[in-house]
Amino acid sequence: MTRQRTTLLRVVVGALAAGSLLAQLVVVPRVASDLADRYPEVANLERPYVIAVVAAIGAFQVALLAAWQLPAAAAGGAGATRRSTRRVDVLAFSLCAMALVLAGICVHAGFVAHVGGPATGFGLLASLALAAGAVAARKQVLVVLVDGDADRLGR
């Protein structure tokens, strides 16, 4: 991977990390508080949903950390190294964990609490698609790393 692509990847990952931290600490709690005030009949769901969403964002941040470290691990030598393979595994596992937490929220909201309407079904499908995409992307990245051509990651 070229130095320019590595820099671009790190800028994007840094921006995503800053945005996710802002969402985790400010946006999600404020929106949840406003919604609990607006809909008092489901205000009891505010705390568990905020905790679950913050945990999902935390899993996303772990994936971002693995993505930040991946170019350096891939550039360490030709072929798949144990370090780079571990980074790809952490990235995929973290994205799957985030997707499962979000899917759990959607299942609970839609089928247990009976709130949220059709959006919970779409959220469930999107979460499951993210998990499937993370597994597929993991396989593709490992193939690229085994071939030893880290520049193909940017194509």
C-alpha positions in Angstrom: 0.0 0.0 0.0 1.4 3.3 -1.0 2.2 6.0 1.5 -0.5 8.3 0.0 -3.2 5.6 0.3 -2.1 4.8 3.9 -2.4 8.5 4.8 -5.8 8.8 3.1 -7.1 5.7 5.0 -5.8 7.0 8.3 -7.5 10.4 7.7 -10.8 8.7 6.9 -10.5 6.4 9.9 -9.6 9.3 12.2 -12.6 11.3 11.0 -14.9 8.3 11.6 -13.4 7.8 15.0 -14.0 11.4 16.0 -17.6 11.3 14.6 -18.3 8.0 16.5 -16.9 9.4 19.7 -19.1 12.5 19.3 -22.1 10.3 18.6 -21.3 8.1 21.6 -20.9 10.8 24.1 -23.2 13.6 23.0 -25.6 12.8 20.2 -27.0 9.4 21.3 -27.7 10.4 24.9 -29.3 13.8 23.9 -31.5 12.2 21.2 -32.6 9.4 23.6 -33.4 12.0 26.3 -35.4 14.1 23.9 -37.3 11.0 22.6 -38.0 9.8 26.1 -39.5 13.3 26.9 -41.6 13.3 23.8 -42.8 9.7 24.2 -43.2 9.0 27.9 -44.9 5.7 27.3 -41.6 4.2 26.2 -39.3 6.3 28.4 -38.3 3.1 30.3 -36.4 1.9 27.1 -34.1 5.0 27.1 -31.4 3.7 29.4 -31.1 0.1 28.0 -31.2 1.3 24.4 -28.6 4.0 25.0 -26.3 1.4 26.7 -26.7 -1.0 23.8 -26.1 1.7 21.1 -23.0 3.0 23.0 -21.7 -0.6 23.2 -22.3 -1.0 19.4 -20.4 2.2 18.7 -17.6 0.9 21.0 -17.4 -2.2 18.8 -17.2 0.0 15.8 -14.4 2.0 17.4 -12.5 -1.3 18.0 -12.9 -2.0 14.3 -11.6 1.4 13.4 -8.5 0.8 15.6 -7.9 -2.5 13.7 -8.3 -0.6 10.4 -5.9 2.0 11.5 -3.3 -0.6 12.3 -3.9 -2.8 9.2 -1.7 -0.9 6.6 1.3 -1.1 8.9 0.8 -4.7 9.6 0.3 -5.5 5.9 3.4 -3.6 4.9 5.5 -5.5 7.5 6.4 -8.2 4.9 5.3 -10.2 1.9 2.3 -12.4 2.4 -0.1 -12.7 5.3 1.6 -12.2 8.6 0.1 -13.3 11.9 -0.2 -9.6 12.9 -2.1 -8.5 9.8 -4.4 -11.6 9.9 -5.2 -10.8 13.5 -6.1 -7.2 12.6 -8.4 -8.4 9.9 -10.1 -10.9 12.3 -10.5 -8.2 15.0 -12.0 -5.8 12.4 -14.5 -8.4 11.1 -15.4 -9.7 14.6 -16.0 -6.1 15.9 -18.2 -5.2 12.9 -20.2 -8.4 13.5 -20.6 -7.7 17.2 -21.8 -4.2 16.4 -24.3 -5.6 13.8 -25.6 -8.2 16.3 -26.1 -5.6 19.0 -28.0 -3.4 16.6 -30.0 -6.3 15.3 -30.9 -7.1 18.9 -32.2 -3.6 19.5 -34.3 -3.9 16.3 -35.7 -7.2 17.3 -36.5 -6.0 20.8 -38.1 -2.8 19.6 -40.1 -4.4 16.9 -41.2 -7.7 18.3 -41.0 -7.3 22.1 -41.8 -3.6 22.8 -43.8 -3.2 19.7 -42.4 0.3 18.9 -40.6 1.6 15.9 -42.8 0.4 13.1 -41.3 -0.7 9.8 -38.0 1.0 10.5 -37.1 -1.8 12.9 -37.5 -4.4 10.2 -35.2 -2.4 7.9 -32.7 -1.9 10.7 -32.7 -5.6 11.3 -32.1 -6.4 7.7 -29.3 -3.7 7.5 -27.6 -5.1 10.6 -27.6 -8.6 9.3 -26.3 -7.4 5.9 -23.5 -5.6 7.7 -22.5 -8.8 9.5 -22.6 -10.7 6.2 -20.6 -8.0 4.5 -18.0 -8.0 7.2 -17.4 -11.8 6.9 -17.2 -11.5 3.1 -14.8 -8.5 3.3 -12.6 -10.4 5.8 -12.2 -13.3 3.3 -11.3 -10.8 0.5 -8.8 -8.9 2.5 -7.2 -12.2 3.7 -6.9 -13.3 0.0 -5.2 -10.0 -0.8 -2.8 -10.4 2.1 -1.9 -14.0 1.2 -1.1 -12.9 -2.3 1.2 -10.2 -0.8 -0.3 -7.4 -2.9 -1.4 -4.9 -0.3 -2.0 -2.3 -3.1 -5.0 -4.2 -4.2 -6.8 -3.2 -1.0 -7.3 0.3 -2.4 -8.7 -0.8 -5.8 
